[in-house]
Amino acid sequence: MAIFKKREKQAPAREARRTVAFVCLGCPKNQVNAERMMADLEAAGFVLAESIYQGADVVIINTCAFIDDAKQEAVEHILEMAELKRGGVVKKIIVTGCLAQGYGAEIGKEIPEADAVLGPGANGDIARHVEAVLAGETVIELPELACLPMNGPRRLTSPAHWAYLQIAEGCGNCCSYCKIPALRGGYRSRAIEDILEEAHWLVDGGARELVLIAQDTTRWGLDLYGVLRLPALLREICKIDELRRVRLLYCYPDEITDELIEVMANEPKIAKYIDLPLQHIDDRILQAMGRRGTGGEIRALLDTLRAKMPGIAIRTTFIAGFPGEDEAAFEALSAFVLERRFARMGVFAFSPQEGTPACELPNQIEPEIARERAEILTQQQAEIARQSQREAVGRVFEVLVDEYDPYTDSYAGRGGADAPEIDSAIVFTSKKHLQAGDMAEVEVFDFKEDVLVGRA
């Protein structure tokens, strides 16, 4: 029996039913996890509240704990919900996700307003746990992370014309600075049949762009099939008729094979865009980070990508202030950023995560110095981005329409270089009426801040 059914609007409830509200924090993987929980709760007869502030029987806070800022954001949201609970706006609070997995006991002790603290492995039993807290129980449950369901219906929270498609759970890379394997478990690929069934369901529901996600998309298939199978998966996804664009996030450099590059270059539906977190360029720092490969291999990969796909948009991230990063290592990273001119770039100041090997490394960098170095890289990238915008004027881009603004009679959309929610937009006018999900050829004639301006 197919897991995914045709989407239908539900008839209005004849009587008031119990409501559940969600606060979803962190990455797109967390968003997909939340969407599966939402679908399970609706199937169990619960109603999803449109606004927490209008009241809810239960609020579920799906948290992130990747870095200190994410932990702080999660705690602030929990405390805000605790205030709403004391004010009678919400009745029960459930904390799920990575913060719950890593700090379940502490949350239960320090925040008594939390009625349940559930690790990701409990997601598949979310309806039962909601019933339990509504019955007055207090629950702290952290099942094996392998219990986290990877399949099942989703209640989409993204617009209908694009969607995330998660192809794996967990991580097996074990970088020295990262707690993800402890918080999400080992790497588990979804079966190709399950992924393709969900892809068809998403496209049948109106999705014209699918964004492939996992902690490491390039590793997909290795645990199930014994070899890296992402190229084969991409070929099958691109066969879906109504699909217009496929995008890759979270790729690992040493798993970018020649076959994958050929598929990306030759499949017109695959955006010439890759999210490739590099973290550093200095060999000594890369080794201390537990990253596979060298700075020379990273440079060679970038050369190959740009030779095979001229104009490819490469998004990356770096960590500044990693233990042992002396002035020479940072200068090498700074020069590398200026030399390679990435289309998109994020920078994190190193923050030690308890329990990770990086916490024990010698030559820890002062947090203030790490933040200063991160700011230097950020400013460098800002100037690179401004220059790239100037170079975009006069060019024509294939744009996926996201929305129409009736006040300005203009559209907003994204070119191949723009991932939803994290990258820039192209604002343009069109004599032809367009809808979300349509494609338009847009000539850019100006730019404002991080937005390109054009006409269809």
Wavefront OBJ file of the C-alpha trace (Angstrom):
o trace
v 0.000 0.000 0.000
v 1.345 3.430 -0.906
v 2.437 5.554 2.034
v 1.671 8.835 0.338
v -1.899 9.556 -0.591
v -3.343 12.285 -2.750
v -3.671 15.487 -0.757
v -7.237 16.407 0.051
v -8.665 19.261 2.021
v -10.170 18.047 5.255
v -13.762 18.849 6.011
v -14.272 21.293 8.872
v -14.530 19.594 12.242
v -18.051 19.384 13.611
v -16.842 19.795 17.170
v -13.840 21.313 18.868
v -10.923 18.932 18.959
v -7.626 18.994 20.785
v -5.084 21.317 19.212
v -1.337 20.972 18.839
v 1.025 23.805 17.857
v 4.599 23.466 16.625
v 7.729 25.554 17.021
v 10.336 24.137 14.640
v 13.924 25.323 15.025
v 17.159 24.532 13.218
v 17.817 22.908 9.882
v 15.560 21.576 7.098
v 16.062 18.026 8.421
v 14.345 19.135 11.607
v 11.560 20.630 9.517
v 10.935 17.316 7.742
v 10.947 15.483 11.090
v 8.329 17.925 12.357
v 6.215 17.491 9.219
v 6.089 13.728 9.807
v 5.010 14.287 13.406
v 2.314 16.707 12.233
v 0.939 14.138 9.804
v 0.870 11.466 12.528
v -0.983 13.783 14.892
v -3.571 14.729 12.266
v -4.096 11.039 11.523
v -4.700 10.509 15.245
v -7.425 13.152 15.266
v -5.557 16.200 16.555
v -5.919 19.633 14.970
v -2.815 21.664 14.157
v -3.141 25.153 15.606
v -2.554 28.016 13.195
v -1.118 30.257 15.903
v 0.310 29.403 19.303
v -0.791 32.771 20.638
v -4.424 31.957 19.921
v -4.109 29.012 22.274
v -3.223 25.325 22.023
v -3.697 22.256 24.141
v -0.123 21.185 23.438
v 2.882 22.994 21.978
v 5.751 20.909 20.596
v 9.147 22.626 20.373
v 11.368 20.753 17.926
v 14.830 21.951 18.882
v 18.334 22.237 17.450
v 21.591 21.923 19.436
v 24.263 22.107 16.728
v 26.088 25.123 18.199
v 25.760 27.296 21.297
v 23.595 29.893 19.518
v 21.145 27.155 18.506
v 20.972 25.855 22.069
v 20.347 29.347 23.392
v 17.602 29.957 20.836
v 15.934 26.676 21.805
v 16.059 27.462 25.523
v 14.593 30.926 24.908
v 11.672 29.417 22.996
v 11.044 26.863 25.745
v 11.015 29.618 28.359
v 8.660 31.708 26.205
v 6.263 28.764 25.962
v 6.548 28.302 29.732
v 5.329 31.897 30.142
v 2.393 31.182 27.830
v 1.605 28.089 29.865
v 1.571 30.061 33.093
v -0.740 32.548 31.374
v -3.114 29.800 30.282
v -2.495 30.239 26.549
v -1.064 26.727 26.173
v -1.758 23.800 28.446
v 1.117 21.392 27.867
v 4.701 21.662 26.563
v 6.674 18.932 24.795
v 10.362 19.418 23.921
v 11.687 17.283 21.055
v 14.720 17.244 18.756
v 18.458 17.559 19.306
v 18.399 19.621 22.516
v 16.071 17.058 24.065
v 18.403 14.229 23.023
v 21.523 15.881 24.403
v 20.112 17.535 27.507
v 16.935 15.654 28.352
v 17.592 15.236 32.071
v 18.709 18.861 32.482
v 15.600 20.185 30.736
v 13.349 18.051 32.913
v 15.099 19.308 36.046
v 15.584 22.980 35.182
v 12.336 23.656 33.313
v 9.484 21.967 35.225
v 6.941 23.506 32.835
v 8.097 20.970 30.215
v 5.600 18.100 30.445
v 7.596 15.825 28.136
v 11.160 15.693 26.833
v 11.450 13.358 23.856
v 14.515 12.425 21.831
v 14.210 12.080 18.043
v 13.815 8.327 18.432
v 10.400 8.976 20.006
v 9.053 10.915 17.000
v 7.173 7.890 15.676
v 5.188 7.671 18.913
v 4.352 11.353 19.125
v 0.578 10.833 19.198
v 0.874 8.471 22.160
v 3.071 10.936 24.035
v 0.672 13.814 23.397
v -2.134 11.682 24.797
v 0.028 10.932 27.836
v 0.762 14.559 28.718
v -2.868 15.524 28.196
v -3.724 12.783 30.695
v -1.413 14.438 33.207
v 1.733 12.350 32.810
v 5.267 13.722 32.771
v 7.479 11.940 30.248
v 11.228 11.852 29.609
v 11.992 9.340 26.876
v 15.158 9.022 24.777
v 14.811 5.851 22.692
v 17.513 4.483 20.404
v 18.138 6.983 17.614
v 17.682 4.223 15.052
v 13.987 4.346 16.012
v 13.633 7.772 14.363
v 11.273 7.126 11.423
v 12.580 8.061 7.976
v 9.382 7.298 6.053
v 5.720 8.114 6.369
v 3.328 10.907 5.441
v 4.239 14.564 5.847
v 2.163 17.658 6.570
v 4.124 20.107 4.404
v 5.004 23.473 5.898
v 6.831 24.764 2.813
v 4.906 26.301 -0.097
v 3.385 23.731 -2.436
v 5.707 24.545 -5.353
v 8.945 23.416 -3.665
v 9.819 20.942 -0.950
v 12.668 19.311 0.905
v 13.309 15.648 0.141
v 15.298 13.977 2.898
v 17.289 10.989 1.662
v 19.075 9.866 4.858
v 19.230 10.310 8.619
v 22.184 10.586 11.000
v 25.856 11.025 10.250
v 28.947 8.846 10.133
v 31.631 11.454 9.476
v 32.465 12.173 13.141
v 34.147 15.550 12.656
v 35.953 16.464 15.875
v 33.880 19.609 16.503
v 30.415 18.140 15.880
v 27.850 16.396 18.098
v 25.484 15.411 15.296
v 26.323 11.657 15.412
v 25.537 11.655 19.146
v 22.345 13.653 18.653
v 21.036 11.983 15.463
v 22.704 8.557 15.383
v 24.729 6.848 12.681
v 24.147 7.334 8.975
v 21.053 5.570 7.584
v 20.112 5.841 3.915
v 16.478 5.631 2.903
v 15.700 2.986 0.304
v 15.529 4.333 -3.233
v 11.950 3.047 -3.617
v 10.816 5.068 -0.589
v 12.571 8.233 -1.769
v 11.108 8.005 -5.268
v 7.612 7.350 -3.935
v 7.847 10.493 -1.815
v 9.332 12.484 -4.709
v 6.396 11.552 -6.958
v 3.961 12.451 -4.170
v 5.563 15.859 -3.737
v 5.539 16.626 -7.461
v 1.945 15.369 -7.824
v 1.071 17.865 -5.083
v 2.594 20.774 -7.003
v 6.303 20.778 -6.127
v 8.411 21.962 -9.052
v 11.693 22.109 -7.147
v 12.983 19.362 -4.846
v 15.836 20.147 -2.471
v 17.709 16.999 -1.456
v 18.882 17.014 2.156
v 20.632 14.778 4.673
v 23.487 15.323 7.096
v 25.616 14.198 4.123
v 23.745 13.726 0.844
v 26.798 12.485 -1.032
v 27.137 9.407 1.217
v 23.674 8.210 0.252
v 23.439 4.509 -0.550
v 26.812 3.413 0.830
v 25.326 1.655 3.867
v 22.499 0.015 1.884
v 24.134 -0.853 -1.410
v 27.864 -0.874 -0.646
v 28.637 1.986 -3.044
v 27.830 5.680 -3.355
v 24.527 5.781 -5.279
v 23.582 9.467 -5.382
v 24.126 9.739 -9.171
v 21.682 6.879 -9.796
v 19.118 8.453 -7.467
v 19.404 11.807 -9.229
v 18.856 10.213 -12.630
v 15.642 8.588 -11.398
v 14.327 11.751 -9.761
v 14.995 13.764 -12.915
v 12.691 11.412 -14.847
v 9.636 12.839 -13.040
v 7.805 14.774 -15.753
v 6.457 17.832 -13.934
v 9.626 18.397 -11.917
v 11.609 21.434 -13.046
v 14.563 21.671 -10.674
v 16.587 19.483 -8.305
v 19.031 20.994 -5.827
v 21.743 19.423 -3.641
v 22.506 20.538 -0.096
v 25.011 19.199 2.470
v 27.603 17.520 0.239
v 30.927 16.198 1.535
v 33.992 17.109 -0.593
v 35.763 13.745 -0.809
v 32.516 11.999 -1.815
v 32.021 14.133 -4.937
v 32.748 11.495 -7.562
v 33.408 11.964 -11.266
v 30.091 10.221 -11.924
v 28.214 12.670 -9.709
v 29.823 15.639 -11.453
v 28.893 14.214 -14.875
v 25.268 13.703 -13.821
v 25.051 17.226 -12.419
v 26.599 18.693 -15.556
v 24.437 16.771 -18.034
v 21.012 16.657 -16.351
v 19.275 19.953 -17.210
v 16.908 19.660 -14.242
v 19.760 19.664 -11.719
v 20.590 23.190 -10.580
v 24.202 24.092 -11.232
v 24.562 24.696 -7.538
v 26.176 22.715 -4.769
v 26.259 23.186 -1.014
v 29.764 22.037 -0.077
v 30.786 22.813 3.532
v 34.604 22.942 3.447
v 35.262 24.252 7.009
v 38.930 25.170 6.357
v 41.775 25.007 3.828
v 44.844 24.539 6.066
v 45.938 20.870 6.083
v 46.833 20.843 9.767
v 43.481 22.321 10.790
v 41.556 19.987 8.462
v 43.289 17.024 10.087
v 42.501 18.313 13.584
v 38.883 18.755 12.509
v 38.723 15.104 11.478
v 37.972 16.087 7.897
v 39.001 13.758 5.116
v 41.130 15.226 2.344
v 43.650 18.026 2.058
v 43.614 21.635 0.989
v 45.142 20.637 -2.329
v 42.374 18.120 -2.953
v 39.756 20.762 -2.130
v 41.303 23.149 -4.663
v 41.408 20.421 -7.299
v 37.742 19.591 -6.694
v 36.709 23.235 -7.059
v 38.682 23.460 -10.297
v 36.921 20.368 -11.642
v 33.448 21.562 -10.664
v 33.971 24.904 -12.362
v 35.531 23.358 -15.452
v 32.666 20.874 -15.906
v 29.925 23.353 -14.956
v 31.012 26.909 -15.822
v 29.154 29.371 -13.650
v 28.235 26.806 -10.984
v 27.149 28.449 -7.732
v 29.115 26.943 -4.841
v 27.841 27.531 -1.319
v 30.199 26.728 1.545
v 30.799 27.256 5.256
v 33.964 27.794 7.273
v 34.870 27.644 10.943
v 37.110 30.450 12.190
v 39.153 30.163 15.370
v 39.409 26.375 15.495
v 41.958 25.164 18.095
v 45.455 25.498 16.703
v 44.487 28.052 14.053
v 47.518 30.335 14.221
v 47.894 33.532 12.208
v 49.373 31.673 9.236
v 46.469 29.212 9.085
v 43.908 32.006 9.295
v 45.691 34.066 6.650
v 45.660 31.027 4.371
v 41.913 30.690 4.881
v 41.337 34.402 4.287
v 43.381 34.331 1.081
v 41.519 31.223 -0.068
v 38.154 32.975 0.342
v 39.344 35.934 -1.725
v 40.882 33.666 -4.339
v 37.958 31.299 -4.888
v 35.057 33.794 -4.714
v 32.243 31.536 -3.544
v 28.711 32.378 -4.615
v 27.409 31.888 -1.078
v 29.332 31.516 2.177
v 28.587 31.224 5.869
v 31.118 31.536 8.689
v 30.927 30.189 12.230
v 33.191 31.261 15.058
v 34.332 28.038 16.715
v 32.355 27.213 19.838
v 33.453 24.061 21.707
v 30.669 21.517 22.104
v 30.991 19.449 25.257
v 31.778 15.824 24.643
v 33.500 16.422 21.303
v 37.239 15.785 20.750
v 37.783 19.401 19.720
v 37.135 20.484 23.315
v 40.287 18.656 24.410
v 42.596 19.941 21.690
v 45.538 22.141 22.709
v 45.935 25.765 21.643
v 42.324 26.807 22.066
v 41.609 30.213 20.525
v 40.077 32.976 22.620
v 36.368 33.343 21.724
v 36.818 37.048 20.991
v 39.594 36.315 18.484
v 37.466 33.593 16.849
v 34.600 36.063 16.467
v 36.921 38.719 15.018
v 38.250 36.258 12.450
v 34.741 35.176 11.526
v 33.785 38.809 11.006
v 36.802 39.391 8.735
v 35.759 36.482 6.515
v 32.146 37.651 6.541
v 33.149 41.128 5.373
v 35.331 39.659 2.633
v 32.403 37.611 1.394
v 30.082 40.619 1.516
v 32.332 42.458 -0.939
v 32.552 39.374 -3.168
v 28.743 39.164 -3.138
v 28.402 42.837 -4.116
v 30.783 42.347 -7.022
v 28.831 39.257 -8.124
v 25.625 41.294 -8.131
v 27.231 43.958 -10.311
v 28.348 41.225 -12.714
v 24.775 39.841 -12.828
v 23.386 43.017 -14.402
v 22.593 42.340 -18.051
v 22.436 38.570 -17.632
v 19.366 36.372 -18.101
v 18.382 33.855 -15.420
v 15.870 31.018 -15.384
v 13.745 31.847 -12.355
v 11.299 29.698 -10.413
v 8.437 31.974 -9.328
v 7.840 31.991 -5.573
v 5.231 34.713 -5.073
v 3.423 37.728 -6.486
v 3.220 41.100 -4.744
v 0.030 42.899 -5.846
v 1.151 46.189 -4.249
v 4.183 46.502 -6.520
v 2.810 44.340 -9.355
v 6.001 42.302 -9.246
v 7.142 38.738 -8.664
v 9.840 37.229 -6.476
v 11.626 34.059 -7.432
v 14.914 32.210 -7.377
v 17.496 31.375 -9.977
v 19.610 28.261 -9.971
v 22.050 29.922 -7.561
v 19.389 30.513 -4.908
v 18.251 27.817 -2.504
v 14.924 28.478 -0.761
v 14.993 30.062 2.685
v 18.782 30.550 2.815
v 19.838 32.416 -0.342
v 18.844 35.519 -2.275
v 15.888 36.353 -4.504
v 15.252 37.893 -7.903
v 12.433 40.457 -8.002
v 10.993 41.113 -11.454
v 8.036 42.365 -13.448
v 6.186 40.399 -16.098
v 3.586 41.308 -18.700
v 2.351 37.722 -18.503
v 0.498 36.541 -15.407
v 2.539 33.948 -13.539
v 1.864 31.575 -10.673
v 4.090 30.105 -7.974
v 6.003 27.229 -9.511
v 6.126 28.702 -13.022
v 9.483 29.259 -14.690
v 10.409 32.606 -16.239
v 13.395 33.930 -18.167
v 14.394 37.130 -16.344
v 16.854 39.774 -17.489
v 18.511 41.555 -14.565
v 18.982 45.323 -14.871
v 19.714 46.353 -11.258
v 20.323 45.130 -7.710
v 19.357 46.339 -4.258
v 21.101 44.963 -1.162
v 21.041 41.165 -1.690
v 18.214 41.163 -4.271
v 18.569 41.248 -8.053
v 15.985 43.284 -9.982
v 14.820 42.403 -13.474
v 12.051 41.914 -16.002
v 10.668 38.780 -17.592
l 1 2 3 4 5 6 7 8 9 10 11 12 13 14 15 16 17 18 19 20 21 22 23 24 25 26 27 28 29 30 31 32 33 34 35 36 37 38 39 40 41 42 43 44 45 46 47 48 49 50 51 52 53 54 55 56 57 58 59 60 61 62 63 64 65 66 67 68 69 70 71 72 73 74 75 76 77 78 79 80 81 82 83 84 85 86 87 88 89 90 91 92 93 94 95 96 97 98 99 100 101 102 103 104 105 106 107 108 109 110 111 112 113 114 115 116 117 118 119 120 121 122 123 124 125 126 127 128 129 130 131 132 133 134 135 136 137 138 139 140 141 142 143 144 145 146 147 148 149 150 151 152 153 154 155 156 157 158 159 160 161 162 163 164 165 166 167 168 169 170 171 172 173 174 175 176 177 178 179 180 181 182 183 184 185 186 187 188 189 190 191 192 193 194 195 196 197 198 199 200 201 202 203 204 205 206 207 208 209 210 211 212 213 214 215 216 217 218 219 220 221 222 223 224 225 226 227 228 229 230 231 232 233 234 235 236 237 238 239 240 241 242 243 244 245 246 247 248 249 250 251 252 253 254 255 256 257 258 259 260 261 262 263 264 265 266 267 268 269 270 271 272 273 274 275 276 277 278 279 280 281 282 283 284 285 286 287 288 289 290 291 292 293 294 295 296 297 298 299 300 301 302 303 304 305 306 307 308 309 310 311 312 313 314 315 316 317 318 319 320 321 322 323 324 325 326 327 328 329 330 331 332 333 334 335 336 337 338 339 340 341 342 343 344 345 346 347 348 349 350 351 352 353 354 355 356 357 358 359 360 361 362 363 364 365 366 367 368 369 370 371 372 373 374 375 376 377 378 379 380 381 382 383 384 385 386 387 388 389 390 391 392 393 394 395 396 397 398 399 400 401 402 403 404 405 406 407 408 409 410 411 412 413 414 415 416 417 418 419 420 421 422 423 424 425 426 427 428 429 430 431 432 433 434 435 436 437 438 439 440 441 442 443 444 445 446 447 448 449 450 451 452 453 454 455 456
